[in-house]
Amino acid sequence: MHIGRRNNVTVTGNPQGRTVVLAHGFGCDQNMWRLTVPALVENYRIVLFDYVGSGGSDPSAFSENRYASLDGYARDVVEIGEALDLRDAVFVGHSVSAMIGVLAAGMVPERIGALVMVAPSPRYIDDDGYRGGFSAEDIDELLASLESNYLGWSAAMAPVIMGNAERPELGDELKNSFCATDPDMARVFARTTFLSDSRDDLKSVTVPTLVLECTQDVIAPREVGAFVQRAIPGSKLVTLDATGHCPHLSAPRATNEAITDFLAGLR
């Protein structure tokens, strides 16, 4: 069932089950969850979508002003929740979507009752007493490269982000996903993502939260996972036996087990 053109929303799974919203990261789309959906469809109602500017979303709905901050993407989540009248849903966010989920939960707490944060990072740039994994100069260079030659950047960066060099097909998939995104819209999302600082927002999280990190991740190093877990009272941190920034693709079994164990423990 497809609801609306704007965010290319798809609803599947058990209509009687608790709703699980799966949210993709930068340069991706809902297809990135195809190895997770089969683990959830029997017991849960699954909502998949594409942020405006990604995947099969309506490109005419894109506004650089709106999407110049993570709040704009969080509003996408809020509007989907309102359209589907979600209540107490579990929001599973990959990468930057983990922080978008935090913002959305703060906007409509009645609609989001738990969070799963897959390879999250509240800030990518190092700061005093905080390691995000990148210097300000690193991010400036990354964004300049992306803006000057997006396809070249995608080809170079996708394998680095994905990791798992011995499985080049995974990097190719991420590269193809990047390349399918409109470069102008990707530029806005990239700036919004890599220049964001959501550390203070973590303190407001009051719902049950699972933080999933990988043993090696160039985008979100282990120090980041520990920071997020400390910042969210009562949250649980699980280190997956996985490398790279996309464990739902590179290590789906471990990722799915961690998510389903967490879901089973919710009331």
N, C-alpha and C positions, 0 to 999 in steps of 0.2 A: 504494500500500500504506500503510495506516495502522497505526501501532504504538502501542497504549495511548491512553487517553482523556486522561490528565493534561495532556500538552503538545501534543496534537493533531499528533503527528509524522507527516510525510509523507516517503516515500522514493521518489525517481524518478531518471531518467537511466540512465547506463551502469553496470550492476552490476559490470563488470570494471574500471571506472575508479577513480581516487583519490577518496575521499570529500571533498566540500565541504559544510560546514555553513553555512547562511545564517541569521543571527540578526538579528531586527528590533529597532528602538529603542523608546523610550517612546511609549505611545499608539498603537502600530502592531501589525501582525500579519504572518504569513508572506506574505500577499498582496502586500505591498510589494515583494517580490522577483520579481514575475511578469514583469518586463521583463529580468531578469538570467538567469533559469532557461533560456530558450531558447538563450542563448549558451554554456551549460555542459552541457546534457543529453547531447550526443553523446559527449563524452569523459569526463565525470565522473559519479560517483554523487552525487546531491544529497539532502541532508537539510534539510527545512524543519520548523519547529516554532513554537509560540506559548508564550511564558512564561506561567506560571500567573497568571491575572488579565487575560490578553490574548486576543483573537481567539476561537478555538474551544477553548481550554483548559478544563479542568474547574474551574469556580469553587469547587467544594466543597474543592478541594485548597489554596485560598489560606489563608495564615497571615500575619497582620500581623507577628508576631514574626520569622518566617523572612525575609520580604521587606523588612524594615526595613534590611537591608544588602545590598550587591551580592553578598556571599557566597551569599545565598539563591538569587539568580538563577543564579550560577555553579554551584550544586549542581544546578539544573535541567539545565544543560548536561552536567555530569558524569554524571547519572543517565541521560540520553539516550545518552551515549557508552557507558555500561556496558550498557544494554539492547541496543544495536546492535553491541556489541563493536568499536567504532571503533578503528582503529590509524593513527597518523600522518595524521589528517585535517587539512584546511585549514579554519580557522574564520574566516568572514567576518562581522564584526560592525559594524552601523551604529550610530553615535552612542554611547550608553551601553553598547551591546553590545560595542563594541571593548574596553572595560575589563573587562566581564564575561568576555570571551574570554581576556584576560590572566590573570585570576584562575583560570579553569578550567584553562588550560594549566599553571599552577603546581600545581594540585591533581592533575592526571592527565597528566603530561608525555608518557606513552607514547601517549596518545590524540590529542593535538593537535600536529601537526608543523610548522605554519606559521600565520601570522595575516595577515589583511587587515583593516585598520582604516579604515572609511569615515566620514569626518567625526568623528573621535574627540575627546574632551576628558577629560583626567584630573581636571580641577577647573574648575568653571564660575565660581567666585568669584575675583576678583583677590586677589593676595597680594603680599608684598614681593618685587620682582624677577620677578613672574609676572603675565601678563595672561590671565585666563580669559574676559574679556568682560563680566562682571557684577560690580557691587558687592554686598556682603552685603545692603544695603538693597534692591537690585533683586530679588534672589532672594526675600527676605522678602515683598516686594510680589507677586511672581509666584505664590508658593505661597499667599498669603492670598487672592488673586483666584481661583485654581484651586479652593481649598477652599470658598469662599463661593458660587461660581456656576460650576460646572465646564463646563456647556454654553456659557455666555457666554464663558468663558475660551477654550474650544476654538474658537469662532467668531472671536474676536479674534486669537488667537495663531497658528492654523494658517497663515494666509496670510503672516504675518511669518516664521515658521520655514521655510516652503517657499520664500519668495522668488518670483521669476518672476511679478511682478504682472500682466504682459501675458498670462499663461496662468492665469486664475483657476480653471480646472478642476483644476489641481494642488493649490491651496490647499483647494478644496472636498473633494477626496479625503482629504487629511490631516485636515480638520475632521470628516468623516464617520467616519474611523477613530477619532479621539479620542472622538467622541460615542458610538461603539459600545462603549467601554470602561466598565466599572462605575466610577462616580465614587469610591467608597470605595477600590477597589483602585488606581485611577489616582492617588489622593492619596498612597498609600503609595509607589508607584513613583516619583512625582514628587519626593517628599522624598528618597528614597534616591538618585535620580539627581542632583538639583541641589545637594545638600549633600555629595556624595561628594568624596573627595580620594584619587585613586589614583596620584598622582605617584610615590611610592616604589615602587609595584608594577611600574612600567615597567622599573626597573633589573634585575628578575629575568628579563626576557624573553631567551631564548637561541635561539629558533627564527627562521627567516627571516620577516621582517615587511615588509609593504607598508602605508604610510600614505597615504591618499587625502584630500586637502583640496580645497575649492572656492575660486575666486577671491574670492567674497564669501559670507560665512556669518555671520549674526548670532549663532548659537549657538556656533560654533567658529571664531573668527577665525584669520587666517593665523599669528599668533604661536603659537597652540596647536599647529598642525601642525608647526612648526619645533621646538617644545619636545619633542613626542613623538618626532620623528625623532632629535633629539640624545640623548634619554634611553635609546633602545633601540639598543644597539650593532649596527651593520651594517644597520639598517633603511633602507628606500628611501622617499623622500617624492615623491609625484607630485601636482602641482597641476592639477586638472581644469579644463577650460574650461567651468565651470558655476557657477551662482549658487544660493544657498539651501543648506539643510541636508540635502537628500535627493537627491543627484545620481543615484542609481539610478532615480529617477523623472523628474527634470527633464533629465538628460543621460545616458540609458542607454547610448548608443553609446560615449561616452568612458569611462564607468565600466566597462563590460564589456570594452573593449579593455585597459584598465589591469589588470583582474583576470586576464583570460586570458593576457596577456603574462607576468604574474608567475607564474601557475600553470605555464605552459610552461617557465619557467626553473628550476622546482623539480626536485630529484632524487627 
